[in-house]
Amino acid sequence: MKVLIVEDNANLADVVRMGLSMEGMEAKAVYDGRDALEELNSGEWDMLILDRDLPGLHGDEIAKRLSERRDPIHILMLTAASQTEDIVRGLDLGADDYLTKPFEYAELLARVNAVRRRLGMVNDMVYNRDDFSADFRTGSITVRGTELKFGKRELAVLRTLIEARGAVISAERLYREIWQDDHAHTRGIVKTTIYAIRTKIGIADFIETVPGQGYRIS
């Protein structure tokens, strides 16, 4: 997946770029709004990580122009503007997601990986921990040498938590990303799915519940 990072803090932009590159993505960082627009006009990008208060051209204007021309790029606004009205405006301008500074890199990566899943671009992934093994290339889950059967959404929830690398993922976010527009379900189904996964795996504290926040695999 090709990710363009637009952030006037060069150190931060480069850290994010290097992190995403290590995850197998093609990532590039620019530090000015006009340079960002040139990149967006000259090449195809799958995702844009966009600061708002940029030199040259404001991030809001970039998002607005992309929305007006119906560019299919996914936009994650990464900004210090954290008031509710800021978030609402950012989403109204065409952002798909919004993350405020300061932030945890694990959460940023989880949100980027959510886009990769929607685009069908997730890299092959094998996860091993003690008596647990998951091969998401084949959907094979093995516990203590026994292969278990998991449903499609159980696998998606498990994979999302693993890819978060210890970050807490809320039930609301799991529902939004995995169930999406399936209105036959409610967010209560997330709790039921987590319970089913825990029961099948049978390893104490494998998935931790963080009260009032969500779930994580640490």
Salt bridges, closest charged atoms under 4 A:
GLU7 OE1 - LYS101 NZ 2.67
ASP14 OD1 - ARG17 NE 3.82
GLU23 OE2 - ARG165 NH2 2.59
GLU39 OE2 - LYS28 NZ 2.43
ASP51 OD2 - LYS101 NZ 3.63
ASP60 OD1 - ARG52 NE 2.75
ASP60 OD1 - HIS58 ND1 3.88
ASP60 OD2 - ARG89 NE 3.55
GLU61 OE2 - ARG65 NE 2.95
ASP71 OD2 - ARG69 NH2 3.22
ASP97 OD1 - ARG111 NH1 2.67
GLU107 OE2 - ARG111 NH2 2.59
ASP131 OD2 - ARG144 NE 3.69
ASP135 OD1 - ARG137 NE 2.97
GLU154 OE1 - LYS200 NZ 2.66
GLU163 OE1 - ARG117 NH1 2.35
GLU163 OE2 - ARG159 NE 3.21
GLU177 OE1 - ARG117 NH2 3.32
GLU177 OE2 - ARG173 NE 2.85
ASP182 OD2 - ARG153 NH2 3.23
ASP182 OD2 - HIS185 NE2 3.49
GLU208 OE1 - ARG216 NE 2.86
